[in-house]
Structures are given as C-alpha cells and as structure tokens.
C-alpha cells in the first residue's frame, strides 16, 4: 500500500529531469514576472527558450541568466514578423 512515508509515494512525485530537451519555446512577456519565471522553468527543463517582450532590455537580462535568446516582440502589433532569424544572445525585432 502506498501511503504517507512510503518510498514508492516519493518516487511517484519525483521530478523528471530534462523533460523538454530538444524542444523550443517562445515565451511572450518573458522580461519579468510570470513570463520570466516560465522562461526560467522551461530552460531548467531543457528547452531552448526565446524570450519575446516589448521590454527588450529586461528580456536580455533574463535571457543572459538562462542562456536564451531575447527578441523585441509586441503581441498587440498585427503585422507579421520578418522571416529573418537572429543569432543566439542577440536581440532582434520579431
């Protein structure tokens, strides 16, 4: 029986490491608050993260912490993003 204090119970809730390895994630609003926390967690789980925000300086700071990419992104702008790609660690408009 699995119950409080059971070794099997603890193993059932142990985190799986690197669940997102090889995956990519775009986090909008990732320069601060919940978005930054989500970006950090995704990176900790192994995802390659791109942080998009109107606050490009804040996005760069978070990106530097987690080895991610920062881009200028305004989700309220209906124009399509350019097809160009930026290099890791550099900001680009999207």
N, CA, C and O atoms as a GROMACS GRO file, in nm:
protein
  376
    1UNK      N    1   0.083  -0.118   0.000
    1UNK     CA    2   0.000   0.000   0.000
    1UNK      C    3   0.088   0.125   0.000
    1UNK      O    4   0.186   0.133   0.075
    2UNK      N    5   0.053   0.221  -0.083
    2UNK     CA    6   0.127   0.346  -0.088
    2UNK      C    7   0.060   0.443   0.007
    2UNK      O    8  -0.060   0.468  -0.002
    3UNK      N    9   0.138   0.497   0.096
    3UNK     CA   10   0.083   0.591   0.193
    3UNK      C   11   0.186   0.692   0.233
    3UNK      O   12   0.293   0.702   0.172
    4UNK      N   13   0.155   0.767   0.333
    4UNK     CA   14   0.247   0.869   0.382
    4UNK      C   15   0.374   0.802   0.432
    4UNK      O   16   0.368   0.707   0.510
    5UNK      N   17   0.488   0.852   0.387
    5UNK     CA   18   0.616   0.797   0.429
    5UNK      C   19   0.664   0.682   0.343
    5UNK      O   20   0.776   0.634   0.363
    6UNK      N   21   0.584   0.636   0.249
    6UNK     CA   22   0.624   0.526   0.162
    6UNK      C   23   0.727   0.573   0.061
    6UNK      O   24   0.713   0.682   0.004
    7UNK      N   25   0.831   0.492   0.037
    7UNK     CA   26   0.933   0.526  -0.062
    7UNK      C   27   0.871   0.533  -0.202
    7UNK      O   28   0.911   0.617  -0.282
    8UNK      N   29   0.778   0.448  -0.231
    8UNK     CA   30   0.716   0.445  -0.362
    8UNK      C   31   0.637   0.574  -0.387
    8UNK      O   32   0.634   0.623  -0.499
    9UNK      N   33   0.575   0.627  -0.285
    9UNK     CA   34   0.500   0.750  -0.297
    9UNK      C   35   0.592   0.866  -0.335
    9UNK      O   36   0.557   0.946  -0.422
   10UNK      N   37   0.707   0.876  -0.273
   10UNK     CA   38   0.801   0.982  -0.303
   10UNK      C   39   0.852   0.971  -0.446
   10UNK      O   40   0.866   1.072  -0.515
   11UNK      N   41   0.880   0.851  -0.490
   11UNK     CA   42   0.930   0.832  -0.627
   11UNK      C   43   0.826   0.870  -0.731
   11UNK      O   44   0.860   0.918  -0.839
   12UNK      N   45   0.700   0.850  -0.699
   12UNK     CA   46   0.594   0.882  -0.794
   12UNK      C   47   0.587   1.032  -0.822
   12UNK      O   48   0.542   1.073  -0.929
   13UNK      N   49   0.630   1.114  -0.727
   13UNK     CA   50   0.623   1.259  -0.743
   13UNK      C   51   0.758   1.323  -0.769
   13UNK      O   52   0.768   1.446  -0.774
   14UNK      N   53   0.862   1.244  -0.786
   14UNK     CA   54   0.995   1.299  -0.816
   14UNK      C   55   0.993   1.363  -0.954
   14UNK      O   56   0.934   1.308  -1.047
   15UNK      N   57   1.057   1.480  -0.968
   15UNK     CA   58   1.056   1.547  -1.099
   15UNK      C   59   1.137   1.468  -1.202
   15UNK      O   60   1.239   1.407  -1.170
   16UNK      N   61   1.090   1.471  -1.325
   16UNK     CA   62   1.160   1.408  -1.435
   16UNK      C   63   1.256   1.512  -1.491
   16UNK      O   64   1.214   1.622  -1.528
   17UNK      N   65   1.384   1.478  -1.498
   17UNK     CA   66   1.483   1.575  -1.544
   17UNK      C   67   1.481   1.589  -1.695
   17UNK      O   68   1.464   1.492  -1.769
   18UNK      N   69   1.500   1.713  -1.737
   18UNK     CA   70   1.517   1.746  -1.878
   18UNK      C   71   1.403   1.694  -1.966
   18UNK      O   72   1.427   1.637  -2.072
   19UNK      N   73   1.282   1.714  -1.923
   19UNK     CA   74   1.167   1.666  -1.998
   19UNK      C   75   1.150   1.735  -2.132
   19UNK      O   76   1.088   1.680  -2.222
   20UNK      N   77   1.206   1.855  -2.146
   20UNK     CA   78   1.186   1.933  -2.268
   20UNK      C   79   1.312   1.943  -2.353
   20UNK      O   80   1.320   2.027  -2.442
   21UNK      N   81   1.408   1.859  -2.327
   21UNK     CA   82   1.532   1.862  -2.404
   21UNK      C   83   1.502   1.843  -2.552
   21UNK      O   84   1.428   1.753  -2.590
   22UNK      N   85   1.561   1.929  -2.635
   22UNK     CA   86   1.539   1.921  -2.779
   22UNK      C   87   1.416   1.997  -2.826
   22UNK      O   88   1.389   2.002  -2.946
   23UNK      N   89   1.341   2.055  -2.735
   23UNK     CA   90   1.221   2.132  -2.770
   23UNK      C   91   1.253   2.280  -2.769
   23UNK      O   92   1.350   2.322  -2.705
   24UNK      N   93   1.173   2.359  -2.840
   24UNK     CA   94   1.189   2.504  -2.844
   24UNK      C   95   1.066   2.569  -2.784
   24UNK      O   96   0.955   2.518  -2.799
   25UNK      N   97   1.087   2.682  -2.717
   25UNK     CA   98   0.974   2.753  -2.654
   25UNK      C   99   0.989   2.902  -2.676
   25UNK      O  100   1.096   2.959  -2.656
   26UNK      N  101   0.880   2.966  -2.716
   26UNK     CA  102   0.874   3.112  -2.726
   26UNK      C  103   0.788   3.160  -2.609
   26UNK      O  104   0.672   3.122  -2.596
   27UNK      N  105   0.847   3.243  -2.524
   27UNK     CA  106   0.775   3.296  -2.409
   27UNK      C  107   0.750   3.444  -2.433
   27UNK      O  108   0.844   3.524  -2.437
   28UNK      N  109   0.624   3.481  -2.450
   28UNK     CA  110   0.589   3.621  -2.466
   28UNK      C  111   0.574   3.684  -2.329
   28UNK      O  112   0.521   3.622  -2.236
   29UNK      N  113   0.620   3.807  -2.316
   29UNK     CA  114   0.615   3.874  -2.186
   29UNK      C  115   0.714   3.814  -2.088
   29UNK      O  116   0.690   3.814  -1.967
   30UNK      N  117   0.826   3.763  -2.140
   30UNK     CA  118   0.923   3.693  -2.056
   30UNK      C  119   1.026   3.779  -1.989
   30UNK      O  120   1.119   3.726  -1.927
   31UNK      N  121   1.014   3.912  -1.998
   31UNK     CA  122   1.113   4.001  -1.937
   31UNK      C  123   1.096   4.014  -1.786
   31UNK      O  124   1.190   4.054  -1.717
   32UNK      N  125   0.978   3.981  -1.735
   32UNK     CA  126   0.955   3.996  -1.591
   32UNK      C  127   0.838   3.911  -1.547
   32UNK      O  128   0.766   3.853  -1.628
   33UNK      N  129   0.820   3.904  -1.418
   33UNK     CA  130   0.704   3.839  -1.358
   33UNK      C  131   0.686   3.693  -1.395
   33UNK      O  132   0.782   3.616  -1.400
   34UNK      N  133   0.562   3.656  -1.421
   34UNK     CA  134   0.528   3.517  -1.451
   34UNK      C  135   0.597   3.470  -1.579
   34UNK      O  136   0.642   3.356  -1.586
   35UNK      N  137   0.606   3.558  -1.679
   35UNK     CA  138   0.673   3.521  -1.804
   35UNK      C  139   0.818   3.485  -1.781
   35UNK      O  140   0.867   3.386  -1.838
   36UNK      N  141   0.890   3.562  -1.700
   36UNK     CA  142   1.030   3.533  -1.669
   36UNK      C  143   1.042   3.401  -1.593
   36UNK      O  144   1.133   3.322  -1.618
   37UNK      N  145   0.950   3.378  -1.500
   37UNK     CA  146   0.952   3.252  -1.424
   37UNK      C  147   0.928   3.133  -1.515
   37UNK      O  148   0.991   3.028  -1.500
   38UNK      N  149   0.836   3.148  -1.610
   38UNK     CA  150   0.808   3.040  -1.706
   38UNK      C  151   0.930   3.015  -1.793
   38UNK      O  152   0.966   2.900  -1.818
   39UNK      N  153   0.994   3.122  -1.840
   39UNK     CA  154   1.114   3.106  -1.923
   39UNK      C  155   1.223   3.032  -1.847
   39UNK      O  156   1.288   2.943  -1.902
   40UNK      N  157   1.243   3.069  -1.721
   40UNK     CA  158   1.345   3.001  -1.639
   40UNK      C  159   1.312   2.853  -1.620
   40UNK      O  160   1.400   2.768  -1.628
   41UNK      N  161   1.187   2.824  -1.595
   41UNK     CA  162   1.148   2.684  -1.573
   41UNK      C  163   1.163   2.602  -1.700
   41UNK      O  164   1.213   2.489  -1.696
   42UNK      N  165   1.121   2.658  -1.814
   42UNK     CA  166   1.136   2.586  -1.941
   42UNK      C  167   1.283   2.557  -1.970
   42UNK      O  168   1.318   2.447  -2.014
   43UNK      N  169   1.370   2.656  -1.944
   43UNK     CA  170   1.513   2.635  -1.965
   43UNK      C  171   1.567   2.529  -1.870
   43UNK      O  172   1.650   2.447  -1.909
   44UNK      N  173   1.521   2.530  -1.745
   44UNK     CA  174   1.565   2.430  -1.648
   44UNK      C  175   1.523   2.289  -1.689
   44UNK      O  176   1.590   2.191  -1.655
   45UNK      N  177   1.413   2.280  -1.762
   45UNK     CA  178   1.365   2.151  -1.811
   45UNK      C  179   1.430   2.110  -1.943
   45UNK      O  180   1.398   2.004  -1.998
   46UNK      N  181   1.522   2.194  -1.994
   46UNK     CA  182   1.598   2.157  -2.113
   46UNK      C  183   1.555   2.220  -2.243
   46UNK      O  184   1.616   2.193  -2.346
   47UNK      N  185   1.453   2.305  -2.242
   47UNK     CA  186   1.406   2.368  -2.366
   47UNK      C  187   1.500   2.480  -2.408
   47UNK      O  188   1.563   2.544  -2.325
   48UNK      N  189   1.509   2.502  -2.538
   48UNK     CA  190   1.578   2.620  -2.594
   48UNK      C  191   1.473   2.730  -2.594
   48UNK      O  192   1.370   2.718  -2.660
   49UNK      N  193   1.498   2.837  -2.522
   49UNK     CA  194   1.398   2.939  -2.498
   49UNK      C  195   1.429   3.068  -2.576
   49UNK      O  196   1.544   3.112  -2.582
   50UNK      N  197   1.325   3.126  -2.633
   50UNK     CA  198   1.330   3.259  -2.692
   50UNK      C  199   1.235   3.345  -2.612
   50UNK      O  200   1.117   3.312  -2.597
   51UNK      N  201   1.286   3.456  -2.559
   51UNK     CA  202   1.204   3.547  -2.478
   51UNK      C  203   1.167   3.667  -2.563
   51UNK      O  204   1.254   3.741  -2.609
   52UNK      N  205   1.038   3.686  -2.584
   52UNK     CA  206   0.988   3.800  -2.660
   52UNK      C  207   0.916   3.897  -2.569
   52UNK      O  208   0.830   3.857  -2.491
   53UNK      N  209   0.951   4.025  -2.580
   53UNK     CA  210   0.887   4.126  -2.495
   53UNK      C  211   0.909   4.263  -2.556
   53UNK      O  212   1.004   4.283  -2.632
   54UNK      N  213   0.822   4.359  -2.522
   54UNK     CA  214   0.844   4.498  -2.562
   54UNK      C  215   0.958   4.559  -2.479
   54UNK      O  216   1.022   4.655  -2.522
   55UNK      N  217   0.981   4.503  -2.362
   55UNK     CA  218   1.093   4.543  -2.276
   55UNK      C  219   1.215   4.459  -2.315
   55UNK      O  220   1.244   4.358  -2.252
   56UNK      N  221   1.285   4.502  -2.419
   56UNK     CA  222   1.395   4.423  -2.473
   56UNK      C  223   1.510   4.413  -2.373
   56UNK      O  224   1.574   4.308  -2.364
   57UNK      N  225   1.537   4.519  -2.298
   57UNK     CA  226   1.646   4.513  -2.200
   57UNK      C  227   1.618   4.409  -2.092
   57UNK      O  228   1.706   4.333  -2.054
   58UNK      N  229   1.494   4.406  -2.044
   58UNK     CA  230   1.456   4.305  -1.945
   58UNK      C  231   1.462   4.165  -2.002
   58UNK      O  232   1.505   4.072  -1.934
   59UNK      N  233   1.421   4.150  -2.128
   59UNK     CA  234   1.427   4.019  -2.194
   59UNK      C  235   1.572   3.974  -2.208
   59UNK      O  236   1.602   3.856  -2.190
   60UNK      N  237   1.662   4.068  -2.239
   60UNK     CA  238   1.805   4.034  -2.249
   60UNK      C  239   1.861   3.988  -2.115
   60UNK      O  240   1.939   3.893  -2.109
   61UNK      N  241   1.820   4.054  -2.007
   61UNK     CA  242   1.869   4.017  -1.874
   61UNK      C  243   1.828   3.874  -1.838
   61UNK      O  244   1.911   3.795  -1.793
   62UNK      N  245   1.701   3.843  -1.859
   62UNK     CA  246   1.654   3.707  -1.829
   62UNK      C  247   1.721   3.606  -1.921
   62UNK      O  248   1.761   3.498  -1.878
   63UNK      N  249   1.734   3.641  -2.049
   63UNK     CA  250   1.797   3.552  -2.147
   63UNK      C  251   1.942   3.522  -2.108
   63UNK      O  252   1.988   3.409  -2.122
   64UNK      N  253   2.013   3.623  -2.058
   64UNK     CA  254   2.152   3.603  -2.017
   64UNK      C  255   2.162   3.506  -1.899
   64UNK      O  256   2.258   3.430  -1.889
   65UNK      N  257   2.063   3.508  -1.811
   65UNK     CA  258   2.062   3.418  -1.695
   65UNK      C  259   2.047   3.272  -1.737
   65UNK      O  260   2.102   3.182  -1.673
   66UNK      N  261   1.971   3.248  -1.844
   66UNK     CA  262   1.932   3.110  -1.877
   66UNK      C  263   1.985   3.063  -2.012
   66UNK      O  264   1.939   2.961  -2.064
   67UNK      N  265   2.080   3.137  -2.070
   67UNK     CA  266   2.138   3.101  -2.199
   67UNK      C  267   2.029   3.090  -2.306
   67UNK      O  268   2.020   2.991  -2.378
   68UNK      N  269   1.948   3.196  -2.315
   68UNK     CA  270   1.837   3.200  -2.410
   68UNK      C  271   1.858   3.315  -2.509
   68UNK      O  272   1.961   3.383  -2.504
   69UNK      N  273   1.763   3.335  -2.596
   69UNK     CA  274   1.765   3.444  -2.693
   69UNK      C  275   1.657   3.544  -2.656
   69UNK      O  276   1.549   3.505  -2.612
   70UNK      N  277   1.685   3.672  -2.676
   70UNK     CA  278   1.588   3.778  -2.649
   70UNK      C  279   1.550   3.845  -2.781
   70UNK      O  280   1.636   3.873  -2.865
   71UNK      N  281   1.423   3.871  -2.797
   71UNK     CA  282   1.376   3.941  -2.916
   71UNK      C  283   1.276   4.050  -2.877
   71UNK      O  284   1.208   4.040  -2.775
   72UNK      N  285   1.269   4.154  -2.960
   72UNK     CA  286   1.167   4.257  -2.941
   72UNK      C  287   1.037   4.202  -2.999
   72UNK      O  288   1.032   4.165  -3.116
   73UNK      N  289   0.934   4.198  -2.918
   73UNK     CA  290   0.807   4.142  -2.963
   73UNK      C  291   0.692   4.217  -2.898
   73UNK      O  292   0.684   4.227  -2.776
   74UNK      N  293   0.604   4.268  -2.982
   74UNK     CA  294   0.484   4.336  -2.935
   74UNK      C  295   0.364   4.254  -2.986
   74UNK      O  296   0.330   4.261  -3.104
   75UNK      N  297   0.302   4.179  -2.898
   75UNK     CA  298   0.193   4.091  -2.939
   75UNK      C  299   0.067   4.168  -2.979
   75UNK      O  300  -0.026   4.110  -3.034
   76UNK      N  301   0.064   4.299  -2.951
   76UNK     CA  302  -0.051   4.379  -2.992
   76UNK      C  303  -0.037   4.432  -3.134
   76UNK      O  304  -0.132   4.489  -3.188
   77UNK      N  305   0.080   4.414  -3.195
   77UNK     CA  306   0.105   4.459  -3.332
   77UNK      C  307   0.063   4.348  -3.428
   77UNK      O  308   0.122   4.240  -3.427
   78UNK      N  309  -0.039   4.373  -3.513
   78UNK     CA  310  -0.090   4.267  -3.601
   78UNK      C  311  -0.003   4.237  -3.723
   78UNK      O  312  -0.031   4.141  -3.795
   79UNK      N  313   0.102   4.316  -3.748
   79UNK     CA  314   0.186   4.290  -3.866
   79UNK      C  315   0.266   4.161  -3.846
   79UNK      O  316   0.308   4.131  -3.734
   80UNK      N  317   0.288   4.086  -3.954
   80UNK     CA  318   0.361   3.960  -3.941
   80UNK      C  319   0.508   3.983  -3.910
   80UNK      O  320   0.564   4.085  -3.950
   81UNK      N  321   0.571   3.891  -3.840
   81UNK     CA  322   0.714   3.905  -3.807
   81UNK      C  323   0.798   3.884  -3.933
   81UNK      O  324   0.758   3.812  -4.024
   82UNK      N  325   0.916   3.947  -3.938
   82UNK     CA  326   1.005   3.923  -4.052
   82UNK      C  327   1.057   3.780  -4.051
   82UNK      O  328   1.061   3.715  -3.946
   83UNK      N  329   1.097   3.733  -4.167
   83UNK     CA  330   1.143   3.594  -4.179
   83UNK      C  331   1.286   3.577  -4.131
   83UNK      O  332   1.332   3.463  -4.119
   84UNK      N  333   1.357   3.685  -4.103
   84UNK     CA  334   1.498   3.673  -4.063
   84UNK      C  335   1.510   3.613  -3.925
   84UNK      O  336   1.420   3.626  -3.841
   85UNK      N  337   1.622   3.547  -3.902
   85UNK     CA  338   1.650   3.487  -3.773
   85UNK      C  339   1.769   3.556  -3.709
   85UNK      O  340   1.864   3.594  -3.778
   86UNK      N  341   1.764   3.574  -3.578
   86UNK     CA  342   1.875   3.634  -3.505
   86UNK      C  343   1.971   3.527  -3.457
   86UNK      O  344   1.943   3.407  -3.466
   87UNK      N  345   2.083   3.571  -3.407
   87UNK     CA  346   2.181   3.478  -3.352
   87UNK      C  347   2.163   3.470  -3.202
   87UNK      O  348   2.113   3.564  -3.140
   88UNK      N  349   2.203   3.359  -3.144
   88UNK     CA  350   2.191   3.337  -3.001
   88UNK      C  351   2.255   3.453  -2.923
   88UNK      O  352   2.365   3.498  -2.955
   89UNK      N  353   2.184   3.499  -2.822
   89UNK     CA  354   2.235   3.604  -2.738
   89UNK      C  355   2.217   3.745  -2.794
   89UNK      O  356   2.256   3.842  -2.728
   90UNK      N  357   2.161   3.757  -2.911
   90UNK     CA  358   2.140   3.887  -2.974
   90UNK      C  359   1.991   3.916  -2.980
   90UNK      O  360   1.910   3.824  -2.989
   91UNK      N  361   1.958   4.040  -2.976
   91UNK     CA  362   1.817   4.079  -2.987
   91UNK      C  363   1.781   4.102  -3.132
   91UNK      O  364   1.867   4.138  -3.213
   92UNK      N  365   1.658   4.081  -3.164
   92UNK     CA  366   1.609   4.110  -3.299
   92UNK      C  367   1.463   4.150  -3.288
   92UNK      O  368   1.395   4.116  -3.191
   93UNK      N  369   1.417   4.219  -3.385
   93UNK     CA  370   1.274   4.252  -3.388
   93UNK      C  371   1.199   4.134  -3.446
   93UNK      O  372   1.247   4.068  -3.538
   94UNK      N  373   1.083   4.110  -3.393
   94UNK     CA  374   1.002   4.000  -3.444
   94UNK      C  375   0.860   4.043  -3.450
   94UNK      O  376   0.774   3.965  -3.490
   0.00000   0.00000   0.00000
